[in-house]
Amino acid sequence: MAANNTYCYCKRIVAKSNRLSKHSMGLAIDINPVNNPCLYIGEDGNIDRVCPNTPEAKKNIDRKQSSEHQINRHSIVYKLFIEHGFKWGGEFKNKKDYHHFEKITKE
């Protein structure tokens, strides 16, 4: 992630479960994680952890200051993935996974 690589297939188990992740099934993609970090939010509403945990990624926590390659609801990347049946991690409730898109499927 610290290399800002975009990737899709990655066989792994969802944390604290025994289920395969959407990445393991080729149903999720992470795009430019340094530009679009994942923010883990604590019960107090503050950021507990940033992934990747690099100074470059931490510069992209503030989503009000848009920069090139940053995904938001106005970006073409967001619009195209949503149009094709994906959900965006930037809209998750328990964390803000700005680099993550996953295909909506019936499980």
N, C-alpha and C positions, 0 to 999 in steps of 0.2 A: 504493500500500500504506500509506503513512504516514497517509492519510485514513481508514484502517480500513475500506475498502470491501470488501464481499463481491462476488466476481465469478466468472463461469464462462467464457464465450467470450472468448478472447484469442489471436489468431493469432500464433504464435511458434515458433521452432525450439528444440529442446532444446539446451542449452549443450554445446559440444564435440561436436556431431553434425550430421547433415543431416536428422534426423527432425522431423516436426511434433510439438508437445507434445499431451498429452491435452486441454489447454485449447483448442487449435486445432480439435479435433474435437467440442467440447462434452461431453467425457467427464470433466471435472475441474472442481472448484469450490474456491475459496479463501474461507474464512469468517473475518471479523474478524482480519486479520493483525497488528494491533497487540496485541490480546488473546492471539493465538496465533501468535507469531513463528516464523520458520524459523531453526533453529540449525545452522550448518555446523560439523561437528566435525573437528578435525585428527587426524592420526595419533597424536598424543600423548594424545588423548581430551579435550582442552580445546576450548572454543568458539573458532573462528577468526573467525566473522562472524555477525552477527544481521541478519535482514531482516524487516521494515524496520529500518533503522539509526536508530532514534529513542529518546530517553530513555523515552518511554511504553512502547515495545515491550520495551526492556531490563528494565523493571520486571516483565515477565511471563515472564522466563527461568526463574525458580524455579517449577516446576510443582507443588511440594509445598504451596505457598500458593495454594490455589484462589481464584479471584475470579470474579465474575459474567462470563459470556460466554466463560469459558475452557473449551476442549474438552479432555476427558480420557476415559478408558475408561468412566467412570460417567455421563457426560453423555448426555442424550437425543439430541443431535445425533449423537454417535458411534454410539449404538445403532441409530438409524434408518438411517444411511448403511451401516453394516456389514450390517444386515438386508437391505438392498436391493442387495447385491453390490458395494459400494465397499471400497477399502482406504484406510487412514488414514496420512497422512504422518508422524504422531507415532510410528509403528511402523517407519519406514524405518531401515535400519542405518547408512548413511553420513551422514545428517543427520536432524534432527528437524523436520519440516515440519508443525507443529501446526495450521496453518490449512488444510491441503490434504487433499481427498478425491478419489479417482479411481476410475472404474468399472473393474472387472476385466473385461478382454476377452481373447479369444484373438487373438494377433497372428500 
